[in-house]
Amino acid sequence: MNIGDVAENTGLPAKTIRYYEDIGLIKPMRDGNGYRRFRDQDVHKLNFLGRARALGFTIEDCRTLLALYEDETRASADVKRVAREHLTQIEAKIADLNAMRGTLSHLIDACAGDDRPDCPILKDLGGKS
């Protein structure tokens, strides 16, 4: 399978596929003319990586998860640890976003939104209370 076929099959852009090859996440075969030739296992890895990235895992997390996936003697506890660490990071981001939403909501409510120049939103952004 060539890179165009793989891109269509996986939903990943060819540029991403080439990047994953450059950083060693996949290793497609090369034809005599130098063109990439992807095997079914390469496509499977790319689908795996696409799903992991869609869940927000970092490239290094993906590298770890892929190594664990390929290791038939892996401990599921190792996989769970990586996923749990990622979930903790997601939960922290959600908490930060909720705090941002609360602050912004409060500032919007405090702003009269009329023709006067006084604006609590700009005062807050300017560091003035």
C-alpha positions in Angstrom: 0.0 0.0 0.0 1.4 3.5 -0.8 1.2 6.5 1.5 -1.9 7.9 -0.3 -3.8 4.7 0.3 -2.7 4.6 3.9 -3.7 8.2 4.5 -7.1 7.5 3.1 -7.5 4.2 5.1 -6.4 5.8 8.4 -7.7 9.3 8.1 -4.2 10.6 8.8 -2.6 13.2 6.6 0.4 11.9 4.6 2.5 14.6 6.4 1.6 13.1 9.8 2.5 9.6 8.5 5.9 10.8 7.3 6.4 12.5 10.6 5.6 9.3 12.5 8.1 7.5 10.3 10.8 10.2 10.9 10.5 9.9 14.7 10.5 6.1 14.5 7.0 5.2 15.4 6.5 3.3 12.2 9.0 1.7 9.8 7.4 1.0 6.4 9.4 -1.0 3.9 10.9 0.7 0.9 10.6 -0.4 -2.7 13.7 -0.6 -4.9 12.8 2.9 -6.2 12.7 4.3 -2.6 8.9 4.6 -2.3 7.3 3.6 1.0 5.4 0.3 1.0 3.1 0.0 3.9 2.1 -3.4 5.3 -1.1 -4.2 7.2 0.7 -4.0 10.5 1.9 -0.4 9.6 -1.7 0.6 8.9 -2.8 -1.0 12.2 -0.1 1.0 14.1 -1.2 4.2 12.4 -4.8 3.6 13.4 -3.6 2.9 16.9 -1.6 6.1 16.9 -4.4 8.1 15.4 -6.8 6.9 18.2 -4.3 7.5 20.9 -3.6 11.1 19.6 -7.3 11.7 19.4 -7.5 10.9 23.1 -4.8 13.5 23.7 -1.8 11.2 24.5 1.5 12.8 23.8 3.9 11.4 21.2 6.1 10.0 24.1 3.0 8.4 25.6 2.1 6.9 22.2 5.6 5.5 21.9 5.2 3.9 25.4 1.7 2.6 24.6 2.8 1.2 21.2 5.8 -0.6 22.9 3.4 -2.0 25.5 1.0 -3.1 22.8 3.7 -4.9 20.9 5.1 -6.6 24.1 3.2 -9.8 24.7 4.7 -10.1 28.2 3.5 -6.6 29.2 1.7 -6.0 32.5 -1.7 -4.3 32.1 -0.7 -2.3 35.2 1.9 -0.5 33.0 -0.8 0.4 30.5 -3.2 1.5 33.2 -0.5 3.7 34.7 0.1 5.6 31.5 -3.6 6.1 31.0 -4.2 7.1 34.6 -1.4 9.7 34.4 -3.0 11.1 31.2 -6.4 11.2 32.8 -5.0 13.1 35.8 -3.6 15.7 33.3 -7.0 16.0 31.6 -8.7 16.5 34.9 -6.3 19.2 35.9 -7.0 21.0 32.5 -10.7 20.7 33.1 -10.3 22.2 36.5 -8.3 25.1 35.0 -10.9 25.6 32.3 -13.7 25.6 34.9 -11.9 28.3 36.9 -11.4 30.4 33.8 -15.0 30.0 32.9 -16.0 31.1 36.4 -13.8 34.2 36.4 -14.8 35.2 32.9 -18.5 34.7 33.7 -18.2 36.8 36.8 -16.5 39.6 34.8 -19.1 39.5 32.1 -21.9 39.8 34.7 -20.1 42.7 36.4 -19.8 44.7 33.1 -22.8 46.9 32.4 -22.2 46.6 28.7 -23.5 50.1 28.1 -22.1 53.3 26.6 -20.0 54.2 29.7 -16.2 53.6 29.4 -16.0 51.9 32.8 -15.4 48.2 32.3 -14.6 45.6 35.0 -13.3 43.2 32.3 -10.6 45.6 31.1 -9.8 46.6 34.6 -9.2 43.0 35.5 -7.1 42.3 32.4 -5.1 45.4 33.2 -4.5 44.2 36.7 -6.6 46.9 38.3 -9.4 46.0 40.7 
